[in-house]
Amino acid sequence: MHAFDVLGDPVRRRLLELLADGELSSGELTAVVREEFGISQPAVSQHLRVLRESGLATVRTEGTRRLYAVDTEALRPVDAWLDPFRRFWVPRLAALETEIARGRRRRRLEGEDDG
C-alpha cells in the first residue's frame, strides 16, 4: 500500500501524530483513538496493523507490551513528493521568523531603556 493511501485515513494520521513525539504502547494509542474517534479496540488494532505492514510504524515487544514508533524512512517518499510545494510556505515561515525576532529585539531594547 502506498504511503498516501495509508495517510488518507484520519485514524492512521492521528496514530502517526501521536507517535511523532516518541514511542507509545498499543494501549496508550488505543485509549486516545477510541476516545477521539469512538471506534473499537479491534478497529484500532487493524489501523496499527496497516501502519506496520506499510512500514510507516515499527513495533517492538517489551514484556507484555507492544511499543509503536514512527519509521521515518518510510516517510521519505511523502517528504520528496511535498518538496515542490514547500515554495508556498517556506518564504512565509521565514518572514514570520524574522518578524518574531524583530518583536523580541524591540521588547528587549524597550526593557533596556526603562532600566
Chimera marker file (.cmm) of the C-alpha trace (Angstrom):
<marker_set name="trace">
<marker id="1" x="0.000" y="0.000" z="0.000" r="1" g="1" b="0" radius="0.5"/>
<marker id="2" x="1.347" y="3.445" z="-0.931" r="1" g="1" b="0" radius="0.5"/>
<marker id="3" x="2.093" y="5.842" z="1.942" r="1" g="1" b="0" radius="0.5"/>
<marker id="4" x="-0.536" y="8.308" z="0.710" r="1" g="1" b="0" radius="0.5"/>
<marker id="5" x="-3.187" y="5.583" z="0.745" r="1" g="1" b="0" radius="0.5"/>
<marker id="6" x="-2.273" y="4.824" z="4.340" r="1" g="1" b="0" radius="0.5"/>
<marker id="7" x="-2.204" y="8.507" z="5.302" r="1" g="1" b="0" radius="0.5"/>
<marker id="8" x="-5.568" y="9.100" z="3.648" r="1" g="1" b="0" radius="0.5"/>
<marker id="9" x="-7.304" y="7.680" z="6.702" r="1" g="1" b="0" radius="0.5"/>
<marker id="10" x="-7.788" y="10.149" z="9.599" r="1" g="1" b="0" radius="0.5"/>
<marker id="11" x="-7.351" y="7.469" z="12.271" r="1" g="1" b="0" radius="0.5"/>
<marker id="12" x="-3.993" y="6.391" z="10.872" r="1" g="1" b="0" radius="0.5"/>
<marker id="13" x="-2.878" y="10.009" z="10.517" r="1" g="1" b="0" radius="0.5"/>
<marker id="14" x="-3.789" y="10.581" z="14.164" r="1" g="1" b="0" radius="0.5"/>
<marker id="15" x="-1.880" y="7.485" z="15.254" r="1" g="1" b="0" radius="0.5"/>
<marker id="16" x="1.218" y="8.779" z="13.468" r="1" g="1" b="0" radius="0.5"/>
<marker id="17" x="0.731" y="12.228" z="15.031" r="1" g="1" b="0" radius="0.5"/>
<marker id="18" x="0.676" y="10.603" z="18.459" r="1" g="1" b="0" radius="0.5"/>
<marker id="19" x="3.830" y="8.652" z="17.631" r="1" g="1" b="0" radius="0.5"/>
<marker id="20" x="5.651" y="11.738" z="16.351" r="1" g="1" b="0" radius="0.5"/>
<marker id="21" x="6.653" y="12.613" z="19.924" r="1" g="1" b="0" radius="0.5"/>
<marker id="22" x="8.051" y="9.157" z="20.590" r="1" g="1" b="0" radius="0.5"/>
<marker id="23" x="7.260" y="5.557" z="21.254" r="1" g="1" b="0" radius="0.5"/>
<marker id="24" x="3.860" y="4.647" z="22.733" r="1" g="1" b="0" radius="0.5"/>
<marker id="25" x="2.254" y="1.385" z="23.746" r="1" g="1" b="0" radius="0.5"/>
<marker id="26" x="-0.665" y="-0.050" z="21.833" r="1" g="1" b="0" radius="0.5"/>
<marker id="27" x="-2.775" y="0.515" z="24.957" r="1" g="1" b="0" radius="0.5"/>
<marker id="28" x="-1.929" y="4.206" z="25.078" r="1" g="1" b="0" radius="0.5"/>
<marker id="29" x="-2.635" y="4.625" z="21.374" r="1" g="1" b="0" radius="0.5"/>
<marker id="30" x="-5.884" y="2.697" z="21.619" r="1" g="1" b="0" radius="0.5"/>
<marker id="31" x="-7.136" y="4.754" z="24.563" r="1" g="1" b="0" radius="0.5"/>
<marker id="32" x="-6.631" y="8.061" z="22.739" r="1" g="1" b="0" radius="0.5"/>
<marker id="33" x="-8.044" y="6.925" z="19.403" r="1" g="1" b="0" radius="0.5"/>
<marker id="34" x="-11.058" y="5.206" z="20.960" r="1" g="1" b="0" radius="0.5"/>
<marker id="35" x="-11.856" y="8.418" z="22.837" r="1" g="1" b="0" radius="0.5"/>
<marker id="36" x="-11.394" y="10.692" z="19.826" r="1" g="1" b="0" radius="0.5"/>
<marker id="37" x="-12.949" y="8.530" z="17.110" r="1" g="1" b="0" radius="0.5"/>
<marker id="38" x="-15.316" y="6.282" z="19.046" r="1" g="1" b="0" radius="0.5"/>
<marker id="39" x="-14.039" y="3.107" z="17.429" r="1" g="1" b="0" radius="0.5"/>
<marker id="40" x="-13.462" y="-0.314" z="18.976" r="1" g="1" b="0" radius="0.5"/>
<marker id="41" x="-10.159" y="-1.724" z="20.184" r="1" g="1" b="0" radius="0.5"/>
<marker id="42" x="-10.086" y="-4.274" z="17.322" r="1" g="1" b="0" radius="0.5"/>
<marker id="43" x="-10.568" y="-1.416" z="14.818" r="1" g="1" b="0" radius="0.5"/>
<marker id="44" x="-7.607" y="0.468" z="16.319" r="1" g="1" b="0" radius="0.5"/>
<marker id="45" x="-5.541" y="-2.729" z="16.151" r="1" g="1" b="0" radius="0.5"/>
<marker id="46" x="-6.419" y="-3.039" z="12.481" r="1" g="1" b="0" radius="0.5"/>
<marker id="47" x="-5.197" y="0.510" z="11.809" r="1" g="1" b="0" radius="0.5"/>
<marker id="48" x="-1.973" y="-0.218" z="13.698" r="1" g="1" b="0" radius="0.5"/>
<marker id="49" x="-1.510" y="-3.341" z="11.580" r="1" g="1" b="0" radius="0.5"/>
<marker id="50" x="-1.849" y="-1.274" z="8.384" r="1" g="1" b="0" radius="0.5"/>
<marker id="51" x="0.777" y="1.161" z="9.697" r="1" g="1" b="0" radius="0.5"/>
<marker id="52" x="3.129" y="-1.729" z="10.473" r="1" g="1" b="0" radius="0.5"/>
<marker id="53" x="2.603" y="-3.501" z="7.171" r="1" g="1" b="0" radius="0.5"/>
<marker id="54" x="3.078" y="-0.289" z="5.190" r="1" g="1" b="0" radius="0.5"/>
<marker id="55" x="6.339" y="0.372" z="7.005" r="1" g="1" b="0" radius="0.5"/>
<marker id="56" x="5.199" y="3.687" z="8.485" r="1" g="1" b="0" radius="0.5"/>
<marker id="57" x="5.366" y="2.311" z="12.024" r="1" g="1" b="0" radius="0.5"/>
<marker id="58" x="7.543" y="-0.193" z="13.793" r="1" g="1" b="0" radius="0.5"/>
<marker id="59" x="6.608" y="-2.314" z="16.771" r="1" g="1" b="0" radius="0.5"/>
<marker id="60" x="8.697" y="-3.982" z="19.422" r="1" g="1" b="0" radius="0.5"/>
<marker id="61" x="7.699" y="-6.141" z="22.326" r="1" g="1" b="0" radius="0.5"/>
<marker id="62" x="8.694" y="-5.262" z="25.861" r="1" g="1" b="0" radius="0.5"/>
<marker id="63" x="7.319" y="-7.846" z="28.254" r="1" g="1" b="0" radius="0.5"/>
<marker id="64" x="3.594" y="-7.931" z="27.567" r="1" g="1" b="0" radius="0.5"/>
<marker id="65" x="3.530" y="-4.509" z="25.919" r="1" g="1" b="0" radius="0.5"/>
<marker id="66" x="3.751" y="-3.719" z="22.224" r="1" g="1" b="0" radius="0.5"/>
<marker id="67" x="5.544" y="-0.414" z="21.682" r="1" g="1" b="0" radius="0.5"/>
<marker id="68" x="4.995" y="1.501" z="18.451" r="1" g="1" b="0" radius="0.5"/>
<marker id="69" x="7.195" y="4.138" z="16.828" r="1" g="1" b="0" radius="0.5"/>
<marker id="70" x="7.249" y="6.057" z="13.546" r="1" g="1" b="0" radius="0.5"/>
<marker id="71" x="9.612" y="4.715" z="10.906" r="1" g="1" b="0" radius="0.5"/>
<marker id="72" x="10.848" y="7.971" z="9.394" r="1" g="1" b="0" radius="0.5"/>
<marker id="73" x="12.500" y="6.195" z="6.468" r="1" g="1" b="0" radius="0.5"/>
<marker id="74" x="9.062" y="5.184" z="5.168" r="1" g="1" b="0" radius="0.5"/>
<marker id="75" x="8.001" y="8.854" z="5.209" r="1" g="1" b="0" radius="0.5"/>
<marker id="76" x="10.801" y="9.920" z="2.841" r="1" g="1" b="0" radius="0.5"/>
<marker id="77" x="8.688" y="9.410" z="-0.315" r="1" g="1" b="0" radius="0.5"/>
<marker id="78" x="5.986" y="11.650" z="1.180" r="1" g="1" b="0" radius="0.5"/>
<marker id="79" x="8.583" y="14.290" z="2.015" r="1" g="1" b="0" radius="0.5"/>
<marker id="80" x="10.023" y="14.074" z="-1.510" r="1" g="1" b="0" radius="0.5"/>
<marker id="81" x="6.568" y="14.454" z="-3.028" r="1" g="1" b="0" radius="0.5"/>
<marker id="82" x="5.914" y="17.556" z="-0.910" r="1" g="1" b="0" radius="0.5"/>
<marker id="83" x="9.228" y="19.173" z="-1.852" r="1" g="1" b="0" radius="0.5"/>
<marker id="84" x="7.943" y="21.164" z="-4.882" r="1" g="1" b="0" radius="0.5"/>
<marker id="85" x="5.165" y="22.622" z="-2.718" r="1" g="1" b="0" radius="0.5"/>
<marker id="86" x="7.440" y="23.964" z="0.004" r="1" g="1" b="0" radius="0.5"/>
<marker id="87" x="7.936" y="27.160" z="-2.012" r="1" g="1" b="0" radius="0.5"/>
<marker id="88" x="4.403" y="28.105" z="-0.975" r="1" g="1" b="0" radius="0.5"/>
<marker id="89" x="5.067" y="28.148" z="2.756" r="1" g="1" b="0" radius="0.5"/>
<marker id="90" x="8.839" y="28.331" z="3.363" r="1" g="1" b="0" radius="0.5"/>
<marker id="91" x="9.152" y="32.060" z="2.487" r="1" g="1" b="0" radius="0.5"/>
<marker id="92" x="6.158" y="32.868" z="4.674" r="1" g="1" b="0" radius="0.5"/>
<marker id="93" x="7.588" y="30.934" z="7.595" r="1" g="1" b="0" radius="0.5"/>
<marker id="94" x="10.932" y="32.697" z="7.147" r="1" g="1" b="0" radius="0.5"/>
<marker id="95" x="9.164" y="36.073" z="7.133" r="1" g="1" b="0" radius="0.5"/>
<marker id="96" x="7.259" y="35.120" z="10.283" r="1" g="1" b="0" radius="0.5"/>
<marker id="97" x="10.508" y="34.102" z="11.973" r="1" g="1" b="0" radius="0.5"/>
<marker id="98" x="12.022" y="37.493" z="11.062" r="1" g="1" b="0" radius="0.5"/>
<marker id="99" x="9.029" y="39.374" z="12.500" r="1" g="1" b="0" radius="0.5"/>
<marker id="100" x="9.140" y="37.361" z="15.719" r="1" g="1" b="0" radius="0.5"/>
<marker id="101" x="12.857" y="38.123" z="16.088" r="1" g="1" b="0" radius="0.5"/>
<marker id="102" x="12.198" y="41.848" z="15.477" r="1" g="1" b="0" radius="0.5"/>
<marker id="103" x="9.486" y="41.853" z="18.129" r="1" g="1" b="0" radius="0.5"/>
<marker id="104" x="11.776" y="40.172" z="20.656" r="1" g="1" b="0" radius="0.5"/>
<marker id="105" x="14.578" y="42.590" z="19.868" r="1" g="1" b="0" radius="0.5"/>
<marker id="106" x="12.212" y="45.570" z="20.190" r="1" g="1" b="0" radius="0.5"/>
<marker id="107" x="10.907" y="44.365" z="23.567" r="1" g="1" b="0" radius="0.5"/>
<marker id="108" x="14.451" y="43.762" z="24.800" r="1" g="1" b="0" radius="0.5"/>
<marker id="109" x="15.567" y="47.254" z="23.740" r="1" g="1" b="0" radius="0.5"/>
<marker id="110" x="12.491" y="48.854" z="25.292" r="1" g="1" b="0" radius="0.5"/>
<marker id="111" x="13.255" y="46.998" z="28.511" r="1" g="1" b="0" radius="0.5"/>
<marker id="112" x="16.822" y="48.352" z="28.481" r="1" g="1" b="0" radius="0.5"/>
<marker id="113" x="15.518" y="51.903" z="28.007" r="1" g="1" b="0" radius="0.5"/>
<marker id="114" x="13.352" y="51.527" z="31.144" r="1" g="1" b="0" radius="0.5"/>
<marker id="115" x="16.322" y="50.303" z="33.238" r="1" g="1" b="0" radius="0.5"/>
<link id1="1" id2="2" r="1" g="1" b="0" radius="0.2"/>
<link id1="2" id2="3" r="1" g="1" b="0" radius="0.2"/>
<link id1="3" id2="4" r="1" g="1" b="0" radius="0.2"/>
<link id1="4" id2="5" r="1" g="1" b="0" radius="0.2"/>
<link id1="5" id2="6" r="1" g="1" b="0" radius="0.2"/>
<link id1="6" id2="7" r="1" g="1" b="0" radius="0.2"/>
<link id1="7" id2="8" r="1" g="1" b="0" radius="0.2"/>
<link id1="8" id2="9" r="1" g="1" b="0" radius="0.2"/>
<link id1="9" id2="10" r="1" g="1" b="0" radius="0.2"/>
<link id1="10" id2="11" r="1" g="1" b="0" radius="0.2"/>
<link id1="11" id2="12" r="1" g="1" b="0" radius="0.2"/>
<link id1="12" id2="13" r="1" g="1" b="0" radius="0.2"/>
<link id1="13" id2="14" r="1" g="1" b="0" radius="0.2"/>
<link id1="14" id2="15" r="1" g="1" b="0" radius="0.2"/>
<link id1="15" id2="16" r="1" g="1" b="0" radius="0.2"/>
<link id1="16" id2="17" r="1" g="1" b="0" radius="0.2"/>
<link id1="17" id2="18" r="1" g="1" b="0" radius="0.2"/>
<link id1="18" id2="19" r="1" g="1" b="0" radius="0.2"/>
<link id1="19" id2="20" r="1" g="1" b="0" radius="0.2"/>
<link id1="20" id2="21" r="1" g="1" b="0" radius="0.2"/>
<link id1="21" id2="22" r="1" g="1" b="0" radius="0.2"/>
<link id1="22" id2="23" r="1" g="1" b="0" radius="0.2"/>
<link id1="23" id2="24" r="1" g="1" b="0" radius="0.2"/>
<link id1="24" id2="25" r="1" g="1" b="0" radius="0.2"/>
<link id1="25" id2="26" r="1" g="1" b="0" radius="0.2"/>
<link id1="26" id2="27" r="1" g="1" b="0" radius="0.2"/>
<link id1="27" id2="28" r="1" g="1" b="0" radius="0.2"/>
<link id1="28" id2="29" r="1" g="1" b="0" radius="0.2"/>
<link id1="29" id2="30" r="1" g="1" b="0" radius="0.2"/>
<link id1="30" id2="31" r="1" g="1" b="0" radius="0.2"/>
<link id1="31" id2="32" r="1" g="1" b="0" radius="0.2"/>
<link id1="32" id2="33" r="1" g="1" b="0" radius="0.2"/>
<link id1="33" id2="34" r="1" g="1" b="0" radius="0.2"/>
<link id1="34" id2="35" r="1" g="1" b="0" radius="0.2"/>
<link id1="35" id2="36" r="1" g="1" b="0" radius="0.2"/>
<link id1="36" id2="37" r="1" g="1" b="0" radius="0.2"/>
<link id1="37" id2="38" r="1" g="1" b="0" radius="0.2"/>
<link id1="38" id2="39" r="1" g="1" b="0" radius="0.2"/>
<link id1="39" id2="40" r="1" g="1" b="0" radius="0.2"/>
<link id1="40" id2="41" r="1" g="1" b="0" radius="0.2"/>
<link id1="41" id2="42" r="1" g="1" b="0" radius="0.2"/>
<link id1="42" id2="43" r="1" g="1" b="0" radius="0.2"/>
<link id1="43" id2="44" r="1" g="1" b="0" radius="0.2"/>
<link id1="44" id2="45" r="1" g="1" b="0" radius="0.2"/>
<link id1="45" id2="46" r="1" g="1" b="0" radius="0.2"/>
<link id1="46" id2="47" r="1" g="1" b="0" radius="0.2"/>
<link id1="47" id2="48" r="1" g="1" b="0" radius="0.2"/>
<link id1="48" id2="49" r="1" g="1" b="0" radius="0.2"/>
<link id1="49" id2="50" r="1" g="1" b="0" radius="0.2"/>
<link id1="50" id2="51" r="1" g="1" b="0" radius="0.2"/>
<link id1="51" id2="52" r="1" g="1" b="0" radius="0.2"/>
<link id1="52" id2="53" r="1" g="1" b="0" radius="0.2"/>
<link id1="53" id2="54" r="1" g="1" b="0" radius="0.2"/>
<link id1="54" id2="55" r="1" g="1" b="0" radius="0.2"/>
<link id1="55" id2="56" r="1" g="1" b="0" radius="0.2"/>
<link id1="56" id2="57" r="1" g="1" b="0" radius="0.2"/>
<link id1="57" id2="58" r="1" g="1" b="0" radius="0.2"/>
<link id1="58" id2="59" r="1" g="1" b="0" radius="0.2"/>
<link id1="59" id2="60" r="1" g="1" b="0" radius="0.2"/>
<link id1="60" id2="61" r="1" g="1" b="0" radius="0.2"/>
<link id1="61" id2="62" r="1" g="1" b="0" radius="0.2"/>
<link id1="62" id2="63" r="1" g="1" b="0" radius="0.2"/>
<link id1="63" id2="64" r="1" g="1" b="0" radius="0.2"/>
<link id1="64" id2="65" r="1" g="1" b="0" radius="0.2"/>
<link id1="65" id2="66" r="1" g="1" b="0" radius="0.2"/>
<link id1="66" id2="67" r="1" g="1" b="0" radius="0.2"/>
<link id1="67" id2="68" r="1" g="1" b="0" radius="0.2"/>
<link id1="68" id2="69" r="1" g="1" b="0" radius="0.2"/>
<link id1="69" id2="70" r="1" g="1" b="0" radius="0.2"/>
<link id1="70" id2="71" r="1" g="1" b="0" radius="0.2"/>
<link id1="71" id2="72" r="1" g="1" b="0" radius="0.2"/>
<link id1="72" id2="73" r="1" g="1" b="0" radius="0.2"/>
<link id1="73" id2="74" r="1" g="1" b="0" radius="0.2"/>
<link id1="74" id2="75" r="1" g="1" b="0" radius="0.2"/>
<link id1="75" id2="76" r="1" g="1" b="0" radius="0.2"/>
<link id1="76" id2="77" r="1" g="1" b="0" radius="0.2"/>
<link id1="77" id2="78" r="1" g="1" b="0" radius="0.2"/>
<link id1="78" id2="79" r="1" g="1" b="0" radius="0.2"/>
<link id1="79" id2="80" r="1" g="1" b="0" radius="0.2"/>
<link id1="80" id2="81" r="1" g="1" b="0" radius="0.2"/>
<link id1="81" id2="82" r="1" g="1" b="0" radius="0.2"/>
<link id1="82" id2="83" r="1" g="1" b="0" radius="0.2"/>
<link id1="83" id2="84" r="1" g="1" b="0" radius="0.2"/>
<link id1="84" id2="85" r="1" g="1" b="0" radius="0.2"/>
<link id1="85" id2="86" r="1" g="1" b="0" radius="0.2"/>
<link id1="86" id2="87" r="1" g="1" b="0" radius="0.2"/>
<link id1="87" id2="88" r="1" g="1" b="0" radius="0.2"/>
<link id1="88" id2="89" r="1" g="1" b="0" radius="0.2"/>
<link id1="89" id2="90" r="1" g="1" b="0" radius="0.2"/>
<link id1="90" id2="91" r="1" g="1" b="0" radius="0.2"/>
<link id1="91" id2="92" r="1" g="1" b="0" radius="0.2"/>
<link id1="92" id2="93" r="1" g="1" b="0" radius="0.2"/>
<link id1="93" id2="94" r="1" g="1" b="0" radius="0.2"/>
<link id1="94" id2="95" r="1" g="1" b="0" radius="0.2"/>
<link id1="95" id2="96" r="1" g="1" b="0" radius="0.2"/>
<link id1="96" id2="97" r="1" g="1" b="0" radius="0.2"/>
<link id1="97" id2="98" r="1" g="1" b="0" radius="0.2"/>
<link id1="98" id2="99" r="1" g="1" b="0" radius="0.2"/>
<link id1="99" id2="100" r="1" g="1" b="0" radius="0.2"/>
<link id1="100" id2="101" r="1" g="1" b="0" radius="0.2"/>
<link id1="101" id2="102" r="1" g="1" b="0" radius="0.2"/>
<link id1="102" id2="103" r="1" g="1" b="0" radius="0.2"/>
<link id1="103" id2="104" r="1" g="1" b="0" radius="0.2"/>
<link id1="104" id2="105" r="1" g="1" b="0" radius="0.2"/>
<link id1="105" id2="106" r="1" g="1" b="0" radius="0.2"/>
<link id1="106" id2="107" r="1" g="1" b="0" radius="0.2"/>
<link id1="107" id2="108" r="1" g="1" b="0" radius="0.2"/>
<link id1="108" id2="109" r="1" g="1" b="0" radius="0.2"/>
<link id1="109" id2="110" r="1" g="1" b="0" radius="0.2"/>
<link id1="110" id2="111" r="1" g="1" b="0" radius="0.2"/>
<link id1="111" id2="112" r="1" g="1" b="0" radius="0.2"/>
<link id1="112" id2="113" r="1" g="1" b="0" radius="0.2"/>
<link id1="113" id2="114" r="1" g="1" b="0" radius="0.2"/>
<link id1="114" id2="115" r="1" g="1" b="0" radius="0.2"/>
</marker_set>
